[in-house]
Amino acid sequence: MTEAVHDALATRARYTRFELPAAGHRLGLWFQDHADDRRAFVTAVLAAPDEGGWTATPD
């Protein structure tokens, strides 16, 4: 993600930055073989703001 996109999201939206650098563009295939990463992603997506999800704070 470019810094400009990151800055725009952090300013005007609620989001969680979730990185899997080794996954490349085939995220579905990556999750097939990496259950822990899949679980962490689902947990982040389903977490409510008061549960530590969907933050918009810059790194």
C-alpha positions as CSV (number, residue, x, y, z in Angstrom):
1,M,0.0,0.0,0.0
2,T,1.4,3.4,-0.9
3,E,1.9,6.0,1.8
4,A,-0.7,8.3,0.2
5,V,-3.4,5.6,0.3
6,H,-2.4,4.7,3.9
7,D,-2.6,8.4,4.9
8,A,-5.9,8.9,3.2
9,L,-7.4,5.9,4.9
10,A,-6.1,6.8,8.3
11,T,-7.5,10.3,7.9
12,R,-11.0,9.6,6.6
13,A,-11.9,5.9,7.4
14,R,-11.8,3.2,9.9
15,Y,-9.6,0.3,8.8
16,T,-7.2,-2.3,10.0
17,R,-3.9,-2.7,8.2
18,F,-3.2,-6.4,7.8
19,E,-0.1,-7.4,6.1
20,L,1.0,-10.8,4.7
21,P,4.1,-9.9,2.6
22,A,4.9,-13.5,1.6
23,A,1.4,-14.1,0.4
24,G,1.7,-12.2,-2.8
25,H,-1.5,-11.7,-4.9
26,R,-2.8,-15.2,-4.4
27,L,-4.3,-14.7,-1.0
28,G,-6.9,-17.5,-1.2
29,L,-4.1,-20.0,-2.0
30,W,-2.0,-18.6,0.8
31,F,-4.8,-19.0,3.3
32,Q,-5.3,-22.6,2.2
33,D,-1.8,-23.5,3.5
34,H,-1.5,-21.0,6.3
35,A,-4.3,-21.6,8.8
36,D,-2.9,-19.3,11.5
37,D,-2.8,-16.4,9.1
38,R,-6.3,-17.2,7.9
39,R,-7.6,-17.2,11.5
40,A,-5.9,-13.9,12.3
41,F,-7.4,-12.3,9.2
42,V,-10.9,-13.5,10.0
43,T,-10.5,-12.4,13.6
44,A,-9.4,-8.9,12.4
45,V,-12.3,-8.6,10.0
46,L,-14.9,-9.7,12.6
47,A,-13.5,-7.7,15.5
48,A,-15.6,-4.7,16.6
49,P,-13.9,-1.4,17.2
50,D,-14.1,-1.8,21.0
51,E,-12.5,-5.3,20.6
52,G,-9.4,-3.9,19.0
53,G,-10.6,-4.1,15.4
54,W,-10.9,-1.5,12.6
55,T,-8.4,1.0,13.8
56,A,-7.2,4.0,11.8
57,T,-4.1,4.9,13.6
58,P,-1.0,5.4,11.5
59,D,2.0,3.2,12.1
